[in-house]
C-alpha cells in the first residue's frame, strides 16, 4: 500500500523552534536559554521527499518548473530560509 508521509514546512519548523525557545526561557531564564541556544547546532534539510511529495504529486509544479529548475528553486528556498532565520 502507498502511504504518503506528511512533513512539517520550514516555517512550521521555525514556529516549533520559537515555541521551544519560549518554553526554555520559562524553565531556565533568558540568560541560560540564550547560552543553550547559542551553543546549539542547527540543520536545514531538503531531499528527495521534497521532490516526490511536491514536484511529482502536484501537477501545477511540473507546469511551473522543469525538474532541474525545481531543484534550483528548492536550494534557493533553503538558502533564503537559512539566511532569514540566522538574521
MMTF fields as JSON, N, C-alpha, C and O atoms, coordinates in Angstrom:
{
  "mmtfVersion": "1.0.0",
  "mmtfProducer": "UNKNOWN",
  "numBonds": 347,
  "numAtoms": 348,
  "numGroups": 87,
  "numChains": 1,
  "numModels": 1,
  "chainsPerModel": [1],
  "groupsPerChain": [87],
  "chainIdList": ["A"],
  "bondAtomList": [4, 2, 8, 6, 12, 10, 16, 14, 20, 18, 24, 22, 28, 26, 32, 30, 36, 34, 40, 38, 44, 42, 48, 46, 52, 50, 56, 54, 60, 58, 64, 62, 68, 66, 72, 70, 76, 74, 80, 78, 84, 82, 88, 86, 92, 90, 96, 94, 100, 98, 104, 102, 108, 106, 112, 110, 116, 114, 120, 118, 124, 122, 128, 126, 132, 130, 136, 134, 140, 138, 144, 142, 148, 146, 152, 150, 156, 154, 160, 158, 164, 162, 168, 166, 172, 170, 176, 174, 180, 178, 184, 182, 188, 186, 192, 190, 196, 194, 200, 198, 204, 202, 208, 206, 212, 210, 216, 214, 220, 218, 224, 222, 228, 226, 232, 230, 236, 234, 240, 238, 244, 242, 248, 246, 252, 250, 256, 254, 260, 258, 264, 262, 268, 266, 272, 270, 276, 274, 280, 278, 284, 282, 288, 286, 292, 290, 296, 294, 300, 298, 304, 302, 308, 306, 312, 310, 316, 314, 320, 318, 324, 322, 328, 326, 332, 330, 336, 334, 340, 338, 344, 342],
  "bondOrderList": [1, 1, 1, 1, 1, 1, 1, 1, 1, 1, 1, 1, 1, 1, 1, 1, 1, 1, 1, 1, 1, 1, 1, 1, 1, 1, 1, 1, 1, 1, 1, 1, 1, 1, 1, 1, 1, 1, 1, 1, 1, 1, 1, 1, 1, 1, 1, 1, 1, 1, 1, 1, 1, 1, 1, 1, 1, 1, 1, 1, 1, 1, 1, 1, 1, 1, 1, 1, 1, 1, 1, 1, 1, 1, 1, 1, 1, 1, 1, 1, 1, 1, 1, 1, 1, 1],
  "groupList": [{"groupName": "UNK", "atomNameList": ["N", "CA", "C", "O"], "elementList": ["N", "C", "C", "O"], "formalChargeList": [0, 0, 0, 0], "bondAtomList": [1, 0, 2, 1, 3, 2], "bondOrderList": [1, 1, 2], "singleLetterCode": "X", "chemCompType": "L-PEPTIDE LINKING"}],
  "groupTypeList": [0, 0, 0, 0, 0, 0, 0, 0, 0, 0, 0, 0, 0, 0, 0, 0, 0, 0, 0, 0, 0, 0, 0, 0, 0, 0, 0, 0, 0, 0, 0, 0, 0, 0, 0, 0, 0, 0, 0, 0, 0, 0, 0, 0, 0, 0, 0, 0, 0, 0, 0, 0, 0, 0, 0, 0, 0, 0, 0, 0, 0, 0, 0, 0, 0, 0, 0, 0, 0, 0, 0, 0, 0, 0, 0, 0, 0, 0, 0, 0, 0, 0, 0, 0, 0, 0, 0],
  "groupIdList": [1, 2, 3, 4, 5, 6, 7, 8, 9, 10, 11, 12, 13, 14, 15, 16, 17, 18, 19, 20, 21, 22, 23, 24, 25, 26, 27, 28, 29, 30, 31, 32, 33, 34, 35, 36, 37, 38, 39, 40, 41, 42, 43, 44, 45, 46, 47, 48, 49, 50, 51, 52, 53, 54, 55, 56, 57, 58, 59, 60, 61, 62, 63, 64, 65, 66, 67, 68, 69, 70, 71, 72, 73, 74, 75, 76, 77, 78, 79, 80, 81, 82, 83, 84, 85, 86, 87],
  "secStructList": [7, 7, 7, 7, 7, 7, 7, 7, 7, 2, 2, 2, 2, 2, 2, 2, 2, 2, 2, 2, 2, 2, 2, 2, 2, 2, 2, 2, 7, 2, 2, 2, 2, 2, 2, 2, 2, 2, 6, 7, 7, 7, 7, 7, 7, 7, 7, 2, 2, 2, 0, 0, 0, 0, 0, 0, 6, 7, 2, 2, 2, 2, 2, 2, 7, 7, 2, 2, 2, 2, 2, 2, 2, 2, 2, 2, 2, 2, 2, 2, 2, 2, 2, 2, 2, 2, 7],
  "xCoordList": [0.841, 0.0, 0.882, 1.993, 0.372, 1.099, 0.722, -0.457, 1.724, 1.464, 2.287, 3.517, 1.622, 2.321, 2.586, 1.707, 3.783, 4.145, 3.963, 4.215, 3.527, 3.437, 4.692, 5.269, 5.09, 6.277, 5.914, 4.99, 6.638, 6.442, 7.207, 8.38, 6.545, 7.193, 8.324, 8.417, 9.176, 10.266, 9.721, 10.25, 8.666, 8.049, 7.473, 7.6, 6.841, 6.308, 7.409, 7.238, 8.548, 9.668, 10.213, 10.576, 10.267, 10.725, 9.761, 10.198, 8.458, 7.465, 7.661, 7.583, 7.917, 8.167, 9.421, 9.448, 10.456, 11.685, 11.423, 11.917, 10.646, 10.341, 9.512, 9.691, 8.605, 7.851, 8.787, 8.666, 9.72, 10.719, 11.516, 11.751, 11.932, 12.73, 11.963, 12.538, 10.686, 9.867, 9.748, 9.839, 9.544, 9.458, 10.777, 10.789, 11.89, 13.207, 13.445, 13.978, 13.053, 13.191, 12.392, 12.865, 11.184, 10.342, 10.999, 10.926, 11.636, 12.245, 13.545, 13.748, 14.435, 15.79, 16.157, 17.253, 15.289, 15.593, 16.219, 16.749, 16.145, 16.586, 18.085, 18.514, 18.888, 20.343, 20.798, 21.587, 20.306, 20.692, 20.121, 20.788, 18.894, 18.293, 19.11, 19.336, 19.548, 20.373, 21.679, 22.143, 22.278, 23.519, 23.285, 24.05, 22.23, 21.928, 21.696, 22.247, 20.888, 20.561, 21.775, 21.952, 22.609, 23.779, 24.826, 25.657, 24.806, 25.778, 25.235, 25.915, 24.009, 23.393, 23.879, 24.442, 23.654, 23.926, 22.579, 21.797, 22.311, 21.012, 21.189, 22.149, 20.251, 20.3, 19.006, 17.921, 19.144, 18.006, 18.227, 19.272, 17.258, 17.428, 16.278, 15.116, 16.613, 15.635, 16.16, 17.37, 15.26, 15.739, 14.765, 13.867, 14.966, 14.157, 12.684, 11.834, 12.371, 10.977, 10.311, 9.135, 11.056, 10.515, 10.182, 9.204, 10.985, 10.727, 9.539, 8.636, 9.541, 8.468, 7.112, 6.118, 7.068, 5.791, 5.297, 4.092, 6.2, 5.782, 5.858, 4.962, 6.899, 7.046, 6.197, 5.449, 6.309, 5.62, 4.145, 3.347, 3.767, 2.364, 1.497, 0.272, 2.1, 1.34, 1.545, 2.598, 0.543, 0.712, 1.12, 1.847, 0.666, 0.996, 2.507, 3.028, 3.21, 4.665, 5.348, 6.279, 4.893, 5.506, 5.242, 5.998, 4.174, 3.901, 4.724, 5.039, 5.074, 5.862, 7.359, 8.057, 7.849, 9.291, 9.571, 8.77, 10.727, 11.234, 12.006, 12.235, 12.403, 12.997, 14.272, 14.387, 15.241, 16.433, 16.092, 16.702, 15.131, 14.72, 14.068, 14.249, 13.307, 12.667, 13.704, 13.577, 14.721, 15.808, 16.498, 16.786, 16.766, 17.364, 16.456, 16.935, 15.147, 14.174, 14.253, 14.243, 14.332, 14.433, 15.705, 15.682, 16.806, 18.084, 18.014, 18.43, 17.494, 17.356, 16.455, 16.747, 15.368, 14.454, 15.152, 14.982, 15.934, 16.651, 17.677, 17.805, 18.407, 19.408, 18.731, 19.18, 17.652, 16.949, 16.368, 16.445, 15.784, 15.227, 16.326, 16.134, 17.477, 18.585, 19.095, 19.379, 19.214, 19.706, 18.733, 19.166, 17.445, 16.44, 16.404, 16.29, 16.501, 16.464, 17.691, 17.592, 18.829, 20.083, 20.049, 20.554, 19.462, 19.41, 18.41, 18.184],
  "yCoordList": [-1.189, 0.0, 1.246, 1.241, 2.293, 3.552, 4.433, 4.682, 4.896, 5.773, 7.045, 6.999, 8.154, 9.431, 9.968, 9.971, 10.41, 10.98, 12.489, 13.12, 13.043, 14.494, 15.021, 14.371, 16.173, 16.796, 18.186, 18.817, 18.643, 19.998, 20.956, 20.734, 22.015, 23.004, 23.703, 23.631, 24.378, 25.139, 26.172, 26.344, 26.855, 27.855, 27.197, 27.73, 26.044, 25.304, 24.873, 24.935, 24.433, 24.043, 25.24, 25.118, 26.386, 27.596, 27.971, 28.361, 27.857, 28.125, 27.195, 27.633, 25.908, 24.948, 25.327, 25.216, 25.775, 26.201, 27.399, 27.45, 28.363, 29.546, 29.176, 29.765, 28.204, 27.706, 27.062, 27.292, 26.255, 25.624, 26.69, 26.578, 27.728, 28.798, 29.459, 29.713, 29.738, 30.345, 29.423, 29.88, 28.123, 27.156, 27.079, 26.991, 27.112, 27.059, 28.291, 28.179, 29.46, 30.697, 30.592, 31.004, 30.043, 29.871, 28.934, 29.167, 27.882, 26.889, 27.344, 27.142, 27.961, 28.234, 29.717, 30.069, 30.581, 32.002, 32.383, 31.54, 33.675, 34.144, 33.987, 33.604, 34.276, 34.201, 32.772, 32.558, 31.802, 30.406, 29.893, 29.14, 30.294, 29.886, 30.425, 29.711, 31.656, 32.246, 31.475, 31.245, 31.071, 30.295, 28.945, 28.543, 28.257, 26.934, 27.042, 26.259, 28.002, 28.157, 28.594, 28.151, 29.456, 29.933, 28.85, 28.948, 27.818, 26.729, 25.546, 24.533, 25.681, 24.598, 24.54, 25.502, 23.409, 23.217, 22.959, 22.134, 23.655, 23.578, 23.183, 23.585, 22.391, 21.911, 22.263, 22.233, 22.594, 22.709, 21.659, 21.64, 20.794, 19.703, 19.668, 19.846, 19.439, 19.204, 18.013, 17.858, 17.176, 15.992, 15.46, 16.159, 14.195, 13.536, 13.564, 13.628, 13.516, 13.553, 14.866, 14.88, 15.952, 17.244, 17.22, 17.829, 16.528, 16.423, 15.498, 15.831, 14.337, 13.355, 13.892, 13.729, 14.534, 14.997, 16.291, 16.542, 17.109, 18.412, 18.52, 19.088, 17.988, 18.13, 17.11, 17.467, 15.865, 14.814, 14.684, 14.248, 15.05, 14.859, 16.095, 16.005, 17.236, 18.465, 18.848, 19.376, 18.586, 18.836, 20.272, 20.49, 21.236, 22.634, 22.867, 23.653, 22.191, 22.36, 21.968, 22.643, 20.891, 20.43, 21.406, 21.445, 22.19, 23.214, 24.469, 25.207, 24.71, 25.894, 25.687, 26.612, 24.469, 24.194, 22.887, 21.954, 22.822, 21.51, 21.011, 21.786, 19.752, 19.179, 19.905, 20.208, 20.2, 20.931, 22.312, 22.741, 22.998, 24.309, 24.177, 25.039, 23.096, 22.89, 22.596, 23.067, 21.821, 21.551, 22.862, 23.097, 23.718, 25.03, 25.871, 26.569, 25.806, 26.508, 26.019, 26.832, 24.695, 24.147, 24.616, 24.993, 24.591, 25.03, 26.501, 26.888, 27.316, 28.745, 28.991, 29.851, 28.24, 28.389, 28.035, 28.731, 26.961, 26.546, 27.589, 27.906, 28.122, 29.148, 30.4, 30.955, 30.853, 32.049, 31.848, 32.748, 30.674, 30.378, 30.434, 31.008, 29.834, 29.815, 31.221, 31.573, 32.029, 33.403, 34.236, 34.969, 34.137, 34.901, 34.447, 35.272, 33.136, 32.586, 33.037, 33.326, 33.097, 33.473, 34.929, 35.266, 35.788, 37.218, 37.415, 38.545],
  "zCoordList": [0.0, 0.0, 0.0, 0.531, -0.596, -0.685, 0.497, 0.749, 1.211, 2.337, 2.157, 2.166, 1.996, 1.887, 3.279, 4.141, 3.478, 4.76, 4.699, 3.673, 5.797, 5.85, 6.528, 7.4, 6.123, 6.687, 7.168, 6.655, 8.14, 8.646, 7.751, 7.451, 7.329, 6.461, 7.207, 8.432, 6.449, 7.066, 8.039, 9.137, 7.632, 8.507, 9.751, 10.854, 9.581, 10.719, 11.679, 12.896, 11.123, 11.97, 12.742, 13.912, 12.089, 12.764, 13.887, 14.969, 13.644, 14.691, 15.884, 17.032, 15.617, 16.696, 17.481, 18.707, 16.773, 17.446, 18.35, 19.476, 17.86, 18.669, 19.9, 20.966, 19.757, 20.915, 21.924, 23.127, 21.434, 22.31, 23.05, 24.254, 22.323, 22.922, 24.062, 25.121, 23.868, 24.917, 26.135, 27.274, 25.89, 26.993, 27.749, 28.977, 27.014, 27.633, 28.502, 29.606, 28.01, 28.791, 30.085, 31.145, 29.999, 31.186, 32.187, 33.394, 31.702, 32.59, 33.233, 34.43, 32.444, 32.951, 32.949, 33.386, 32.477, 32.42, 31.087, 30.363, 30.781, 29.464, 29.251, 28.163, 30.272, 30.105, 29.794, 28.874, 30.557, 30.327, 29.004, 28.294, 28.668, 27.4, 26.232, 25.255, 26.32, 25.272, 25.127, 24.01, 26.256, 26.204, 25.522, 24.645, 25.93, 25.359, 23.861, 23.087, 23.451, 22.034, 21.222, 20.087, 21.791, 21.046, 20.864, 19.961, 21.701, 21.58, 20.782, 20.619, 20.289, 19.535, 18.099, 17.576, 17.478, 16.06, 15.395, 15.868, 14.311, 13.654, 12.198, 11.542, 11.705, 10.329, 9.601, 10.18, 8.338, 7.437, 6.367, 5.715, 6.184, 5.223, 4.231, 4.596, 2.995, 1.937, 1.16, 0.993, 0.688, -0.005, -1.015, -1.486, -1.337, -2.358, -2.001, -2.888, -0.722, -0.293, -0.72, -1.083, -0.674, -1.106, -2.596, -3.031, -3.358, -4.794, -5.04, -5.807, -4.388, -4.603, -4.161, -4.868, -2.991, -2.452, -3.081, -3.109, -3.581, -4.101, -5.62, -6.245, -6.207, -7.661, -8.407, -9.317, -8.029, -8.778, -8.413, -9.243, -7.194, -6.793, -7.013, -6.929, -7.292, -7.54, -9.006, -9.366, -9.856, -11.295, -11.638, -12.607, -10.866, -11.148, -11.116, -11.907, -10.211, -10.12, -11.433, -11.872, -12.055, -13.303, -14.448, -15.419, -14.335, -15.348, -15.099, -16.033, -13.832, -13.488, -13.727, -14.141, -13.466, -13.495, -14.21, -14.153, -14.894, -15.256, -14.023, -13.094, -14.001, -12.791, -12.339, -11.152, -13.232, -12.771, -12.192, -11.213, -12.789, -12.276, -10.905, -10.045, -10.696, -9.405, -8.322, -7.192, -8.667, -7.717, -7.346, -6.172, -8.335, -8.051, -7.158, -6.264, -7.399, -6.564, -5.118, -4.194, -4.908, -3.545, -2.851, -1.679, -3.58, -2.998, -2.628, -1.536, -3.521, -3.257, -2.046, -1.214, -1.951, -0.816, 0.491, 1.492, 0.487, 1.697, 2.11, 3.293, 1.139, 1.438, 1.985, 2.988, 1.336, 1.797, 3.188, 4.024, 3.449, 4.763, 5.824, 6.895, 5.518, 6.466, 6.732, 7.877, 5.684, 5.853, 6.693, 7.581, 6.43, 7.172, 8.62, 9.527, 8.848, 10.196, 10.986, 12.178, 10.333, 11.001, 11.442, 12.513, 10.631, 10.934, 12.014, 12.447]
}
